[in-house]
Amino acid sequence: MGDRTVAEFYDDAGIEWSLRSVGMHLHPGAEDATVELARRAEACGMAAGGRILDVASALGAPARYLARRFGARVVCIDMDRRMHSRAVAVSRREGLANLVQPILARTEHLPLADGSIDAAWSQDALCHMDKEAVLRELARVLRPGAVFAFTDFVAHRGITAADLDRVRQLWAFPSLLTVPGYVAALARLGFEVLLAEDRTATVLATQPRQRIDDDLWWAEFAGRWGEAKAEAQREAGLAWFDIVRGGRGGYAMFIARR
Ligand SMILES: C[S@@+](CC[C@H](N)C(=O)[O-])C[C@H]1O[C@@H](n2cnc3c(N)ncnc32)[C@H](O)[C@@H]1O
């Protein structure tokens, strides 16, 4: 089986599936996870105003939350055209076009000047990327003293080569770091790590439960996008939860200072 690309994972059907699970905040834990990361980032010195960079901003829901909470301008970088245009449209509709600035680009090559960003943010997206390259770019564009707050899918110690193959094929994760792996990568690039916390239990407690209309929803989904697509989404969900339930993977939160 070939690897799924990020664009294939977040095609129209993939976005519909994600929206049903978590709404416009396209990450585990939905909006509550955004609120919690902002609270922790604030406690670690993320200040009001300035320019915040959202790394892989998708539909822009966390960016709009940050713009409102911190009264900041938020530069949203995402490489996906559909995500980008929806982020533009919703931000306009919500009267935030002056604060939220979506840019279509890859995060491994940020179209931003050295030291031009006051804080950075990312929720559950570095899993799709070349993490070293993105962290290096962040070290370049953040001004000294800037806070970088992020959450991500992580590997636990017992993860197997077969698990990593499955998440590469089904979720378009080229690699997964452990919590100590992220701490080491951040430290190598000169970041001071202020927080590195495994959040697996908390995130699991907020996962959507089975719903009464699940069967109907899947039947309609398969009718719209085809059985193969429905099966691929189901398989991805089950594969990741098998890894998490087995204690071999999970979720973590990090805050670091440049
Ligand atoms: C899970 S979604 C991110 C969710 C978003 N942070 C949120 O919390 O709503 C993953 C996003 O990462 C974007 N992405 C993945 N790899 C990327 C890369 N190398 N450069 C830019 N965007 C990327 C995808 O297009 C997708 O929109």
The ligand as an ORCA input file, in Angstrom:
! r2SCAN-3c Opt
* xyz 0 1
  C      -4.546     18.686     11.587
  S      -4.575     19.951     10.410
  C      -4.063     21.308     11.414
  C      -5.139     21.790     12.271
  C      -5.020     23.216     12.725
  N      -3.735     23.494     13.331
  C      -6.118     23.417     13.727
  O      -5.798     23.244     14.907
  O      -7.256     23.688     13.346
  C      -3.126     19.755      9.470
  C      -2.869     20.906      8.487
  O      -1.486     20.913      8.206
  C      -1.321     21.365      6.878
  N       0.041     20.980      6.493
  C       0.588     19.747      6.605
  N       1.859     19.766      6.221
  C       2.149     21.048      5.864
  C       3.323     21.709      5.421
  N       4.440     21.043      5.238
  N       3.257     23.035      5.176
  C       2.094     23.705      5.351
  N       0.947     23.137      5.783
  C       0.979     21.823      6.041
  C      -2.443     20.675      6.135
  O      -2.696     21.311      4.908
  C      -3.582     20.792      7.153
  O      -4.336     21.955      6.935
*
